[in-house]
Amino acid sequence: MKKALTLFFFVVHFSPFLIRAQEKEGSGRGRVSGEVFWDFYQHIDHELAAEKNENGFVLRRGTLTYDYRHNATFQTRIRLEADQTGAASGTRVLFFAKDAYLQWNNILGTGHCALFGISPTPSFQFSESVWGYRSLEKTILDHRGMVSSRDIGIDLKGPLLHGLHYWVKAGNNSIDGAKTSIRLYGTLSYTFGSGGIATFSSDWYKGEVKGGNGSLQKGDRFTAAFFVGFVAAERYATGIEVVARMYERAVPTTLTRLRDLRGQGLSLFGWASLAPTLRGVLRYDYFRPDLDLADSEIHYILCGLDYKPDDSVSVIPNIVLQDNGLASGSMVQARLTFHYTY
């Protein structure tokens, strides 16, 4: 781990010099960018007694991204990420390749491009862009583990009609490619008015679950989401996302039988400028992971104030409240989040 972190910060420090040298040779154009966000947190309350009153610092993301434009047709991206998986997981730091892909522009005509390699999944990229506060929390599909943010495979995206775009992907359903089943993703997005966007996304793959008798049983896995959002420059943004999933034969009921798993959720969020350097952020999520399980609702509330002393720096005091229907209590966490880009 120490070697990985040393490499990470070495590359961050020296990449600008390497890129400038490369640009002088005229062999292309490269750009380094990235972001870091970390928290100081305090558990005010927690459904687990051992977690109550816990506090500390946690690095939730540190990225280094290198984009290289070969020419008008080809460009590539490599993104490295280091993060701690959460406050409850101790000091473990993960270091891995988040993106590694080739983009082929205009492959089927003007505006149509293909991606090959590890790249974002299309399911919630638009809602995450409108939300704009990944530094505080993932959007609901990602937060509740229904769809991963990355997959390895082939993407195709481009325009259809005025304001209407498509994005399809065939992926491994696993970045490392181990024990996978092809996962198909599709998203239609429509931009309208001044800053409005609506999307419908869905994905499918064949999952498998081990029954009580040890036998593997397979079933279709479907996820769908509908999103509408509005962004008004630096004044405000708001969005609503509705999600649903249906997993065939996913929950064992006897040694030989499995039942379907159905879930649904709703996310409402927004931010508004309160002053030139201050924003208010508010979000509410409702998630029911299993419709056949009584009292399984999860209510999630996040609110914060984003102080921006610079366009690339945010200091965000925020509080998170989560009530789990089946748990004997709620989680209340106060955080001071630092987010900066470069």
Secondary structure, 3 states (H helix, E strand, C coil): CHHHHHHHHHHHHHHHHHHHHHHHCCCCEEEEECEEEEEEEEEEECCCHHHCCCEEEEEEEEEEEEEEECCCCEEEEEEEEEEECCHHHCCCEEEEEEEEEEEEECCCCCCCEEEEEEEECCCCHHHHHHHCCCCCCCCHHHHCCCCCCEEEEEEEEEEEECCEEEEEEEECCCCCCCCCCCEEEEEEEEEECCCEEEEEEEEEEEEEEECCCCCEEEEEEEEEEEEEEEEECCCEEEEEEEEEEEEEEEEECCCCCEEEEEEEEEEEEEEEEEECCEEEEEEEEEEECCCCCCCCCEEEEEEEEEEEEECCEEEEEEEEEEEECCCCCEEEEEEEEEEEEC
